[in-house]
């Protein structure tokens, strides 16, 4: 039983995965920010590209 508790203590002290979790949280925060920006700016960008495309096709 002591060996089992020693193993659990060693696993709880192990912090190797902590950095990966932090990177995962940062990446997810960036993804949420990008999605929010696209939702806000998406219609404006679409209108801009449509205006440019219409000007290109109507120019003689």
C-alpha positions in Angstrom: 0.0 0.0 0.0 2.9 2.3 0.8 4.2 1.8 -2.7 0.9 2.9 -4.2 0.8 6.1 -2.1 4.4 6.8 -3.1 3.5 6.4 -6.7 0.5 8.8 -6.3 2.7 11.4 -4.6 5.2 11.2 -7.4 2.5 11.6 -10.0 1.1 14.7 -8.2 4.5 16.3 -8.1 5.1 15.7 -11.8 4.6 19.0 -13.6 5.7 18.0 -17.1 2.1 18.3 -18.6 1.5 21.7 -17.1 3.2 23.6 -19.9 1.2 21.8 -22.5 -2.0 22.7 -20.8 -1.0 26.3 -20.7 -0.2 26.3 -24.4 -3.6 24.6 -25.1 -5.4 27.3 -23.1 -3.5 30.1 -25.0 -4.3 28.5 -28.3 -8.0 28.1 -27.4 -8.2 31.8 -26.3 -6.6 32.9 -29.6 -9.1 30.7 -31.5 -12.1 32.2 -29.6 -10.7 35.8 -30.3 -10.4 35.0 -34.0 -13.9 33.6 -34.2 -15.3 36.6 -32.5 -13.4 39.0 -34.8 -14.6 37.1 -37.9 -18.2 37.3 -36.6 -17.9 41.0 -36.1 -15.9 41.9 -39.2 -17.2 39.2 -41.5 -20.1 41.2 -43.1 -17.9 44.3 -43.5 -15.2 42.3 -45.2 -17.7 40.5 -47.4 -19.2 43.8 -48.5 -15.7 45.2 -49.2 -14.8 42.2 -51.5 -18.1 42.4 -53.2 -17.6 46.1 -54.0 -14.1 45.5 -55.3 -15.4 42.6 -57.5 -18.2 44.8 -58.9 -15.8 47.6 -59.7 -13.4 45.2 -61.5 -16.2 43.6 -63.6 -17.9 47.0 -64.5 -14.7 48.7 -65.6 -14.4 48.7 -69.5 
